[in-house]
Amino acid sequence: MRIECPVCSASGNIDESKVPAEGREVTCPRCSNLFRVWPLRSGVEIIQQRERMVCPKCSCEQAMAEICAICGIVIKNYLQTQVRQQEKERLEFVKLRTATRDVDAWYSNLFDRRLSSLLVRVLSLLVLLGFFMTCSMNSARRNKFYAENTTEMRKAAEGQGHNVSPERNDNDFKERFNPVVDLLVTNTDACMTQNYNYKSSWYQNAQPYFLTESLSDSLGAINRRRIEADSAFSRLPTPSKNYFDCYVKVRGLSNLHGEVCGLANSYRNYYPDFSERLSNFSFEFNKTKDELYACRDRFK
């Protein structure tokens, strides 16, 4: 006899001799809906049979409806969710199987890997040995230089400490202000762009685990400029109270620069609030830039 699912209308054949008089429960292979079938009956009985259904969640038998009267689920949405969950589990299984194959391949090349690792360690040891020998020689030269010039260096330092006036210090600050600000602004903007590339590339799928070649090159350039910017800020003199508020703003930009570039370097971590962090950084960055440009106008 031919039967039909009351939810998804999937149809099929079943042996009528296996269906008792009181009916039999059948699970739809397409949507997993559980419904009852009876032996061949009259037309009225068939209509009454099709007007009954079983909830796929709580197994409650009821009249045909879109919402279960007992558990309150929307049957169509529930079945779609079940299908998506099954598809997700299937993809996870495929991913796990692929990872297992990769592990098997890794073990198959274990000997080659160990040999390569041994060579790398030997070369690293030789490089470190050469580095330490170079450092020791440079240290000996510095000690000799300091021993020969200690008195002259101390006198120069004492004279410089007493002779530098606040006006000269302020002039040095104003002279170095623009290059330091330009370096910090440029590299902070590059780090913000790098983070927004992460967001568009990874955070839509919640998988920030790798760097493409272009992103890797960009991150390397950012880190080189980051060292240069931090070094330039460390050499910025502390001005008098006339310009100290501008110095505080530059220091705030330097701290923001470290946080934004640090987030760009932590690409292996997943942050649920990544978009919110970027939004806050962008607001603070634009505000600090406006304040620093106002300070720049004061120096003209």
N, C-alpha and C positions, 0 to 999 in steps of 0.2 A: 504493500500500500504506500501511497505518496503522502509525505508530511511536509509542513512548512513552518518555519520559525515565525512567531508572531511579532518579533522585534525587528529583525533585519530581512525578513522575507526569504531567507535561504531555504531551498527545498531539497528533498531527497527521498529515497525509498527505504522502507523498512519491512521486514517480514511480519505479516499480519498475525501469523501464528504465535509470535513472541510477544504480542500485546495482549495482556489479560483483559477481562471484562471491566475491572475497576480502573483500567488505564495504566500507563507507565511513564515515568519521568525520563526525558531525553535532554541532553545538553547540546546546544547548537555549536558546531565546530567553528563557525565563523565569529560569532559574538559572545560565545560562552553563556548564552541565556539558557536557563533551565525551565522547561515547560513540559506539560503533560499531554500525552496523546492517548486516544481511545480507539477501539476497533471501528471499522467502518460503520457509520450510522446514517440516519436520515439527514436530509438537508437542514432541518431545524437544529438537530443535535450538532451538526458540524459548525453551524453559525455560532451556537452557544459555546462550543469548544474554542473557536477562534477568538471569542470575546473575553477569554480568560488568559491570564499570564502569571508568571512567577518572577518576583523581583530577583535580579542577579546578585544582589548584595545580602539581603536578609532571607531570601527564599520564601517570601510570603506570597501565597497565591491570591490573586485579586483580579478585578475586572481590568480590561485594557485601559491604560492611562500612561501619561508621560512622566508622572511623579508617583513614587511609591507611597502608599497611604501609611505605612508603618515607619520606615526609616527616613522618609522625606527626600530621597535622592532623585535627581533628574536622570532617568534611566539612560537616555541617549548619551548624556555627558559622561555618566559613569562608565558606560561601555567604551566610549572613546578614550577615556583615561586609562582603562585597562589595556586597550590595544597599544597606547603609547608606552605604557610601562613595560609591556612585553617586548616592544621594539627596543627600548632602552636596555633591558636585560640582555637582549640578543647582541646589541652592539658592545656591551661590556664584556660579554663572553668572547666575542671576536677579538676585542682589544687584549684581553687576558691571554688568549691563545697565541696572538702575535708576539706578546711579550715573552711567553714561554719559549717560543721558537727562537727569539733573540738570545735568551739565556742559554739554550742548547748550543747555538752557534758560538756563543762566547766560550763555553766550556770546551767546544771542539778545537778552539784556537788557544787554549790555555797555555800550552808550552811556549808558543810564539810570544804571547803577551808577557809571560814571566821573563823570557830572555830580553825582550825590549825594555821591560821595567828595570832589569838589572843594569843594562847599558845606560839607561837614563840616570839611574842613581850614581853610577860611577862617574859619568860626565858631570853631574851636578856637584858631586864631591870635589872633583878637580876644579870646577869653577869657584866653589866656595873657598877652597884652599888658596887659590890665586887671589881672590878678593880679600881674604884676611891678611895675606902677606902684603898686598898693596896698602891696606889700611894701616898695618903696623909700620910700614916704611913712612907713610904720610904722617902718622902720629909722631914718630921719632923726629921727623923734620920740623913739625910744628913745635914740639917741645924745645928743640934747639933754638928755633926762632924766638920763642917766648923767653927763653933763658937769656938770650943776647939782648933783647929789646924790652924787657919788663919795665925798666925805669922810664924809658922814653914814652912807652905806651901809657903808663899811669899818668905822667905829666900831661900828655895830650888829652886824655880823658877828663882830667880835672880841669884843664883850661877850657875845654869845650863845654863842660857842664856849667861853668860860671859865666861864660861869654855869650851863650845863646840867649837872645832876648825873646820875650813873648811875641814881639812884632815879627821877628824873623821866623819864629816857629809858625805863626799864622800864615805868613807868606808861603812857607814851604807846604803847609796844608792846602792852601788854595791852589798852588801850582800842581800838586799831585792829585787833587780832588777829581778833576775831570777824567784823567786816564783810569783811575781806580773804579769810578762809577761806570765808565763805559765798559770796562772788562767784566764787572759784576753783572751789569744789565744784559750784555750780549750773551754771556754763558748761562745766566738764569733763564733767559728766553729760549736758548737752545735746549736746556734741560726740560723746560715746560713742553716744547715741541716733541721731544723724545717721549715724555710721559703720555702726551696725547696720541702719539703713534701706538704706544702700548694699548691704550684704551680702545682705539679703533681696530687694532689687529687681534687682541687677545681677550679683552674683558667682556666682549659680547658672548664669548664661549667659555669664560671663566677658566682659561688655560694659559696663564703667563709663565711658560716654562723654557722658552728658547729665544735666541736672537737670530734674526736673519743677518746676512752678510752686510747689508747696508746699515741696519740698526747697530751692529757690532762696530762698524767703522765710525759711525756717528758718536757712539758712546765713548770710544777711545779718544776721539778729538775733544769731546766734552771734558773728560777727565784731565787731559793735558792742559786745557784752558783753565780748568778749575784750580789746578796747582798754581798756575801763573797768577790768577786773580787773588787767591788766598795770600800768596807771597806779596803781591802789590799792596793789599790791605794791611798786612802786618808791618810794612814799612811806612804806612801813613802816620805822620806825627799827630800827637794829641794837641788840639789847639786850645786857645784860651776860651773863657766863657763867652766871648763874642761869637764864636763859631762852633761852640761845643754841641749845640742842638743838631747842626749838620753832621757832625762826627757821629752822633748817636744814630742818625738816620742811615749813614753808611754802614755802621756796625749792624743795624737791623737788616739791611739788604744782604750783608755778608752772611748772617745767620740764615736768612731765607734761602740764599744761594746754596748753602750747605744742605738744607733740608730737601729742597727740590731735586738737586743732583743726587743726593743720597737715595731718594725714592726712585730715581732713574736707574741707579745701580742695583737696587734690590728687586730686579725683574723676576727672580725666581720665586718670590713670595706673592701670594694672592691676598689682596686687601678688599674686603667686601665694600668698604667706604672709599674706594679709589676715586670715583667720580667726585664725591664730596671733597676729598682732599685737594684734587686739582682745582675745583672751583674756589676753595678758600685760598689756595696759593695764588691763583690768578688775581683775585680781588686784592690781596695784600701786596702783590707785586706791582700792580698798576697804581695803587695808592702810594707806595714807597717811591716809585719812579717820579710821580708828580711832585712829591715833597723834595726830592733831590734836585729836580730841575728848577724848583723854586729857589733852592740854595744856590744853584749855579747862577741864576739871575742876580742874586745878591752880590756875587763876586765880581760882576762886570762893572 
